[in-house]
Amino acid sequence: MKKINLGQTNIKAPSIVVGCMRLNEKSKEEMNAFIHSALDMDLNFFDHADIYGGGQSESIFGEAIHDDTSIKREDLIIQSKCGIRSGYYDLSKKHIIKSVDESLARLHTDYLDILLLHRPDALVEPEEVAAAFDELMAAGKVRSFGVSNHKPMQIELLKKYVKQPLHINQMQLSIPVSNMIANGMEVNMDSAGSVDHDGSVLDYCRLNDITIQAWSPFQKANWRGVFLGDSEYKELNEEIDKLAGKYGVTATGIAAAWILRHPAGMQVVTGTASIDRLAGIVEGAKVELTREEWYKLYLAAGHILP
Ligand SMILES: NC(=O)c1ccc[n+]([C@@H]2O[C@H](COP(=O)([O-])OP(=O)(O)OC[C@H]3O[C@@H](n4cnc5c(N)ncnc54)[C@H](OP(=O)(O)O)[C@@H]3O)[C@@H](O)[C@H]2O)c1
């Protein structure tokens, strides 16, 4: 498994992260088998959030590792997130600490390797975030921190008060949903891709050694489903299938390889509940697409080169 340097840490992390958002319906035994299969593939990085499955994703995961002495906590990298509540966002100190305590209880662990702020909260008071992070770190409950869906200036605002480095920014990215790449090329043009939706987050993260974790790597925009095999993306799927044939991997594997080919050194956060699909993604991660192949997929998804 390809490893990346995680943010400014010394951690060598797998480039494929096992996302747990959709795993809440597994039984404890199924989850245990899923975790073992992932570990067998050298995938030891698991992405959670307090809200996934209403807490059930963390609970089932925690139960699945709790009684299994063959799984050592120190061999796992467990990341969770907080800040989304029912009908509003909440990055207050009180909520951050309560959320982490509840995640730890559900996960049957004493610490999170990484805590992410799930979404920017319009009412955030960065001094409170700083106080929460200090308390969680001093108590040994969280070892490192990051954000998700944050713009550069929002990260800068947090950094004015937060002492700990922010190592990660988890953002939606797939071949079709790649405005963060498009607006870096359609500079000063009158085209859809020229619109900067994210404050140049890609360059900002590279400049500051913040690892981008690509969420929903196989999805279309706005939760409209998977682009793979979808007639809306006929040309893209034809190009993906050609490369899947050339490299002897799955179409999903090629879609992962496209993200990993970017020199920012990102991680792909998968959402599959299927071991076979995960194995295909792991094989795809070994493929190094050529520059021409990378651009061909980009253009086939409907992006332009000015
Ligand atoms: N930070 C955030 O705001 C945020 C938001 C959303 C998600 N996330 C994280 O990102 C992870 C991934 O998100 P996601 O689940 O939306 O991503 P995804 O990997 O793009 O989508 C996975 C879903 O697509 C299905 N699927 C159907 N055909 C597929 C194909 N050919 N290839 C791949 N998947 C196919 C999978 O079904 P099968 O199970 O049958 O394979 C699964 O239900 C989540 O688990 C979570 O950890 C973070």
The ligand as a Gaussian input file, in Angstrom:
#p B3LYP/6-31G(d) Opt

LIG

0 1
 N      -16.058000      15.224000       5.609000
 C      -17.233000      15.143000       5.054000
 O      -18.001000      16.104000       4.999000
 C      -17.655000      13.826000       4.445000
 C      -18.831000      13.733000       3.689000
 C      -19.168000      12.492000       3.158000
 C      -18.345000      11.392000       3.351000
 N      -17.221000      11.505000       4.109000
 C      -16.311000      10.343000       4.327000
 O      -15.969000       9.842000       3.063000
 C      -16.272000       8.445000       2.993000
 C      -16.632000       8.107000       1.591000
 O      -17.831000       8.772000       1.187000
 P      -18.865000       8.059000       0.208000
 O      -19.360000       6.815000       0.818000
 O      -19.844000       9.068000      -0.235000
 O      -17.845000       7.711000      -0.997000
 P      -17.772000       6.736000      -2.212000
 O      -16.719000       5.743000      -1.953000
 O      -17.607000       7.643000      -3.401000
 O      -19.189000       6.014000      -2.328000
 C      -19.404000       4.744000      -1.797000
 C      -20.811000       4.306000      -2.071000
 O      -20.992000       4.152000      -3.489000
 C      -21.430000       2.823000      -3.746000
 N      -20.984000       2.383000      -5.066000
 C      -21.797000       1.895000      -6.032000
 N      -21.101000       1.597000      -7.134000
 C      -19.802000       1.875000      -6.855000
 C      -18.598000       1.775000      -7.603000
 N      -18.592000       1.322000      -8.860000
 N      -17.449000       2.140000      -7.012000
 C      -17.430000       2.624000      -5.744000
 N      -18.550000       2.739000      -4.980000
 C      -19.738000       2.377000      -5.540000
 C      -20.854000       2.008000      -2.612000
 O      -21.615000       0.806000      -2.516000
 P      -20.942000      -0.570000      -1.981000
 O      -20.926000      -0.445000      -0.489000
 O      -21.891000      -1.606000      -2.464000
 O      -19.589000      -0.687000      -2.573000
 C      -21.082000       2.956000      -1.444000
 O      -22.436000       2.928000      -1.012000
 C      -17.358000       8.239000       4.043000
 O      -17.400000       6.907000       4.528000
 C      -16.919000       9.196000       5.118000
 O      -15.912000       8.567000       5.897000
 C      -16.858000      12.701000       4.640000

